[in-house]
């Protein structure tokens, strides 16, 4: 995409502008409502306007409005709620429910509501609920819906409310769930909210909720998601986040690894819970000793059993592969994983779900880590068909650069210390597949050429001039 095209793609308009064009299509060009709406959408999209923030619907006329005052349903719901709050009306709960329904339709509804001052109104409803759990539950649902994709809305009062509510109602699984969901929405892609809430003590509350409500599937899933978000580094506005620091705090200060492994043992047959637990474990394996701790606590054993028992469940297999890759960063854990039959299980998963992009990528990446600097592990991987599974993944996903890169790195690791494997791998068709990856994906350049070189193939190391100053590529 050229620079001008990129700028075009980011053009934005207001809801009022969009609605005005729809109205103009109806009034001046005598179109019916659906035709007018369709025409407006096509017109703006052809100009490169981002309509993800726009409610693409005809404004409604409520019973109290004239045609000139018609507004979108989400704004009608908001106005009704504001009036109910101002009058302390008994209809507040119903108004909150209707507002939540509207916000749940799409991001555009939530965005429009936020632009019209929904956040202070919803937060006020939450704060005024006090000990009335039914009202608080409905208000938290509304806050969760509004903040989904809009973490910037959270302010200091909101942070204090969330921490206070999580603490006050920590014995109530339903309210705990709702509150954690809001925390998760407000921390996704927002580093400052993460850091502020961590300072306020959210990690202890999240980890504690798993232990406290270990039998409640939904609480465990939500709390795992909440802990995981605290270890993300996904806010492009912040050059350096505290992802690593937060992961260490979860483990060292809040016994996170033990909490996760014990929760896994409490849900041996709940694949959705186990999937979340594995995904969270993989985010916490940020130190060599943490990886070993996971094994010592029985984490590796439960992952092996889990994958063997749930080989048909793609989502679960993907999360287990991610966790195995993470903990195998420790050299001793590499051996423990292979000795426990990990290599064979990974290859079985890759063969079973050969068409699945993520399983193929994670499978290649896991084997790549197990093979690194470990000739004995390489033998096991070769014997159980790991190289063939990687080459099959390259065939099945030629357009996916990450699959191609991980497969190239695995092949290189397999032959780096045992040249005897080069010929068998070449006989499987490796040279042609790696060459195709090199031709199709610039990002495969270094790893692809390194794999060819270590396989003993002729590698063309030429410099390419890209036309930009200082941009020689090899």
Residue, then its C-alpha position, 0 to 999 in steps of 0.5 A: x500500500x502506498x503512503x497516500x493509500x494508507x492515509x486514505x484508509x484512515x479517513x474518518x467521518x462523524x456519525x452526523x455526517x453519515x446520517x446527513x448523507x443517508x437523509x439526503x439520499x432519501x429526501x433529494x434522490x427519492x430513495x427508500x431507506x435501505x437503498x439510501x443506506x446502501x448508497x451512503x455506505x458504498x459512497x464513503x467506502x469508495x473514498x477510503x473512509x473507515x466506517x467501523x466507527x459508524x452505526x450503519x442504520x437509519x435513525x429511529x423515531x421514538x414516541x416522544x420525538x418528531x421526525x427532526x429529532x430522530x436518533x439511533x436506538x443506542x442514543x435513545x437508550x442512553x437518553x432514557x437511562x440518563x433521565x431514569x438516573x436523574x429521577x431515581x426512577x425504578x426503570x433504571x435496571x430495564x434501561x440499563x439492560x436495553x442499553x447493554x443490548x444496543x452496545x452489544x450489537x457492534x463496536x459502532x454502537x458502543x463508540x457512538x454511546x461513548x461519544x455522547x457521554x455514556x461512561x459517566x452515566x454507567x459508572x454512576x449507576x455502578x457506584x450507586x448500586x451499593x449492596x444491591x447485587x441485582x442492580x450492580x450486576x446489570x450495571x456491570x454488564x452495561x459497563x462491560x459492554x461499553x468498554x469492550x474495545x474502548x479501554x480509554x474510557x476508564x478513569x481513576x474513579x472507574x479504577x477505584x470502583x473496579x478494585x473495590x468491587x472485586x474486593x467487596x464481592x470476592x465471595x460472589x462468583x457471578x459479580x466477580x466474573x462480571x467485574x473481571x470482564x470489565x478489567x480485561x476490556x479496560x486493560x487490553x491494548x492499554x498499558x497505563x490501565x494495566x499498570x495502574x490496576x496492578x499498583x492498586x492490587x488487581x493481581x492478588x484479586x485475580x489470582x485469589x478469585x481462581x483459588x476461591x472459586x476453583x469449582x466455577x468454570x466461568x470464574x476460572x476462565x475469566x480470571x485466567x484471561x484477566x491475568x493473561x492480559x496483564x502480561x501483554x505488550x500490545x499498546x502501540x502508544x507505549x514504547x516499553x511496557x511492564x509485561x515481563x514484570x507483571x508476569x514475574x509478579x504473578x508468579x513470585x508474589x501471587x503464586x501464579x504457577x501453583x494456582x494455575x496447575x491446581x486449577x487444571x487438576x480441578x477441571x480434568x474434563x473441562x476443555x474450555x477451562x484447560x485451554x485458558x489455563x494452558x494459554x495463561x501458563x505459557x504467558x508466565x513461563x518467562x524465566x528459566x526457573x519458572x519453566x522448571x517449576x511448572x514441570x516440578x508442579x506436575x504441569x508438564x504431566x498434565x499437559x501431556x495427558x491433556x493433549x493425548x486425551x484431547x487430540x481431536x480438539x483443535x483449540x485445546x491442542x493449539x494452547x497446549x502446543x503454545x505452553x509446551x513451546x514456552x516451557x521448553x525454553x529451559x534445556x532440562x525441560x526440553x529433555x523432560x518433554x521429549x522423554x514424556x513422549x512430547x515429540x510424538x504427540x506434537x507430530x500426531x497433533x500436526x498430522x491430525x490437524x494438518x489443515x489448521x494454520x495455528x496448529x501447524x505453526x505452533x507444532x513446528x515452533x514447539x519441535x523447533x525449540x525441542x530440537x535446539x542444541x539437543x541431538x538426542x531430541x533431534x533423533x526422536x523428532x526424526x524417528x517419529x516423523x517430525x521433519x516430514x510433518x514440518x514439510x507437509x505444513x509448508x505444503x499445506x500453508x504456502x502463503x503463511x510466512x510464520x509456518x514457513x519460517x518455523x518449519x525452516x528453523x526446525x529443519x535447520x536445528x535438526x541437521x545443525x549437529x547431525x549432518x546424517x539427517x540432511x540426506x533423508x530430509x532432502x529426499x522428502x523434498x525440502x530444498x524445493x519447499x524452502x526455495x519456494x518459501x524464499x521466493x514467496x516471503x522476504x521474511x524467510x530470507x535469513x532462516x531459509x538460506x541458513x536451512x539450505x546451507x546447513x542441509x548442504x544445498x547450493x545457496x545464492x548469497x547475493x546482494x539485492x539493491x532495493x533503491x533506498x539509501x542504506x538498504x542492501x539486503x543479503 
